[in-house]
Amino acid sequence: MTIRHLLRNALRMRPDRIIVGEVRGDEVVDMLQAMNTGHDGSFCTIHSNGPRDALSRLENMVALSGSKLPMDALRTQIASAVDLIVHVERMRDGCRRVTHIVEVTDANDGVIKMQELFKFEVQNGDAEGNVTGKFQCSGAMPTFLQRALYFGLGDELRAIVRDAT
């Protein structure tokens, strides 16, 4: 039983969310299709060096799956499926921290557009050698504000951006 079989069978059960711990093969095709067919809130993890790299890895995995989808169409599908990229990095002290929160906004002219929302800025470590820092907000209002308003979270989202800038 492969992850592709499991994803297809899960879709037949009409789930509200689909969560895949690590996408690293042709199951990426099924995951992207699921995310583009009304399964809002679904997510998966992928190993990469950064947010932009995560999108490149998605493209490469789809290409390696044997899909004949043109690159522009693939990038449009990825941009439609992925709302946010949350990048976690292992710091020099061994702890993992969220270092970037990036919004995928759209795909135009064969390029997936992204907007950085938050970035972890490393400051000096403490006396025990632990990395310290804080999140910096870019001040950009996410394009998903209308969806946040629909779900009653618009005021909270505005306050986070306003208070962080």
C-alpha positions as CSV (number, residue, x, y, z in Angstrom):
1,M,0.0,0.0,0.0
2,T,1.6,3.3,-1.1
3,I,0.9,6.8,0.2
4,R,-0.7,7.5,-3.2
5,H,-3.2,4.7,-2.6
6,L,-3.9,6.0,0.9
7,L,-4.4,9.6,-0.4
8,R,-6.8,8.4,-3.1
9,N,-8.8,6.3,-0.7
10,A,-8.9,9.1,1.8
11,L,-10.4,11.4,-0.8
12,R,-13.2,8.9,-1.4
13,M,-14.2,9.4,2.2
14,R,-14.8,13.1,1.7
15,P,-12.5,14.4,4.5
16,D,-12.4,18.0,5.7
17,R,-8.6,17.9,5.9
18,I,-5.8,15.9,4.5
19,I,-2.5,15.8,6.4
20,V,0.6,14.1,5.1
21,G,3.6,14.0,7.3
22,E,6.2,14.2,4.6
23,V,5.8,14.4,0.8
24,R,8.8,13.1,-1.0
25,G,7.6,11.3,-4.1
26,D,4.9,11.0,-6.7
27,E,2.2,11.4,-4.0
28,V,2.8,15.1,-4.4
29,V,0.6,14.9,-7.5
30,D,-2.3,13.5,-5.5
31,M,-1.7,16.0,-2.6
32,L,-1.8,19.0,-4.9
33,Q,-4.9,17.7,-6.6
34,A,-6.6,17.2,-3.2
35,M,-5.6,20.7,-2.1
36,N,-7.1,22.1,-5.3
37,T,-10.4,20.3,-4.9
38,G,-11.9,22.0,-1.8
39,H,-9.9,20.4,1.0
40,D,-9.0,23.8,2.6
41,G,-6.8,23.5,5.6
42,S,-4.9,20.5,4.4
43,F,-1.2,20.5,4.8
44,C,2.0,18.5,4.3
45,T,5.6,18.8,5.2
46,I,8.6,18.8,2.8
47,H,12.3,19.1,3.4
48,S,14.0,22.2,1.9
49,N,16.5,24.9,2.5
50,G,14.0,27.6,2.6
51,P,10.5,28.7,1.4
52,R,11.5,29.3,-2.3
53,D,13.3,25.9,-2.3
54,A,10.1,24.2,-1.0
55,L,8.3,25.3,-4.2
56,S,11.2,24.1,-6.4
57,R,11.1,20.8,-4.6
58,L,7.4,20.4,-5.3
59,E,7.9,21.2,-9.0
60,N,10.8,18.7,-9.2
61,M,8.8,15.9,-7.5
62,V,5.9,16.4,-9.9
63,A,8.3,16.3,-12.8
64,L,9.9,13.1,-11.5
65,S,6.5,11.5,-11.1
66,G,6.2,11.4,-14.9
67,S,3.6,14.1,-15.1
68,K,3.5,15.8,-18.5
69,L,1.9,19.0,-17.1
70,P,3.5,22.1,-18.6
71,M,5.6,24.1,-16.1
72,D,3.3,27.2,-16.3
73,A,0.3,25.1,-15.5
74,L,2.1,23.3,-12.7
75,R,3.2,26.5,-11.1
76,T,-0.4,27.8,-11.4
77,Q,-1.6,24.6,-9.7
78,I,0.9,24.9,-6.9
79,A,0.1,28.6,-6.3
80,S,-3.6,27.7,-6.1
81,A,-3.0,24.8,-3.7
82,V,-0.4,26.4,-1.3
83,D,-1.4,29.4,0.8
84,L,1.4,29.5,3.3
85,I,4.9,28.1,3.8
86,V,6.1,27.8,7.3
87,H,9.8,27.1,7.3
88,V,11.4,25.5,10.3
89,E,15.1,25.5,10.7
90,R,17.5,23.8,13.1
91,M,19.5,26.6,14.8
92,R,23.1,26.3,15.9
93,D,22.0,25.5,19.4
94,G,20.2,22.4,18.1
95,C,16.7,23.8,18.6
96,R,14.2,24.0,15.8
97,R,12.5,27.3,15.3
98,V,10.0,28.7,12.8
99,T,12.2,31.1,10.7
100,H,9.9,32.2,8.0
101,I,6.2,32.5,7.3
102,V,5.6,33.2,3.7
103,E,2.4,33.6,1.7
104,V,2.1,32.2,-1.8
105,T,0.1,34.8,-3.7
106,D,-0.2,33.7,-7.3
107,A,1.7,32.6,-10.4
108,N,2.3,35.0,-13.3
109,D,4.5,34.7,-16.3
110,G,5.8,31.3,-15.1
111,V,6.9,32.5,-11.7
112,I,5.2,31.7,-8.4
113,K,4.9,35.0,-6.4
114,M,5.5,35.0,-2.7
115,Q,5.1,37.6,0.1
116,E,7.1,37.3,3.3
117,L,4.9,37.9,6.3
118,F,7.2,37.1,9.2
119,K,10.9,36.3,9.6
120,F,12.8,35.3,12.7
121,E,15.7,37.6,13.3
122,V,18.5,36.0,15.3
123,Q,19.9,38.1,18.0
124,N,22.9,37.4,20.3
125,G,22.7,34.1,22.1
126,D,22.3,33.9,25.9
127,A,25.0,32.8,28.4
128,E,24.2,29.1,27.8
129,G,24.7,29.4,24.1
130,N,21.0,29.3,23.2
131,V,20.0,31.2,20.1
132,T,17.7,34.1,20.9
133,G,15.7,36.3,18.5
134,K,12.3,37.6,17.6
135,F,9.9,37.7,14.8
136,Q,9.8,40.7,12.5
137,C,6.6,41.4,10.7
138,S,7.0,42.6,7.1
139,G,3.9,44.8,7.6
140,A,2.3,43.3,4.5
141,M,-1.4,42.4,4.9
142,P,-1.9,38.8,3.8
143,T,-4.0,38.4,0.6
144,F,-6.1,35.9,2.5
145,L,-7.6,38.6,4.6
146,Q,-11.0,38.2,3.0
147,R,-11.1,34.5,3.9
148,A,-10.0,35.4,7.4
149,L,-12.9,37.8,7.6
150,Y,-15.3,35.1,6.4
151,F,-14.2,32.8,9.2
152,G,-14.4,35.7,11.8
153,L,-10.6,36.0,12.2
154,G,-10.1,39.3,10.2
155,D,-9.8,41.5,13.3
156,E,-7.2,39.2,14.9
157,L,-5.2,39.1,11.7
158,R,-5.2,42.9,11.3
159,A,-4.2,43.3,14.9
160,I,-1.3,40.9,14.6
161,V,0.1,42.8,11.6
162,R,-0.7,46.2,13.1
163,D,0.9,45.4,16.5
164,A,4.0,43.8,14.9
165,T,4.9,46.7,12.8
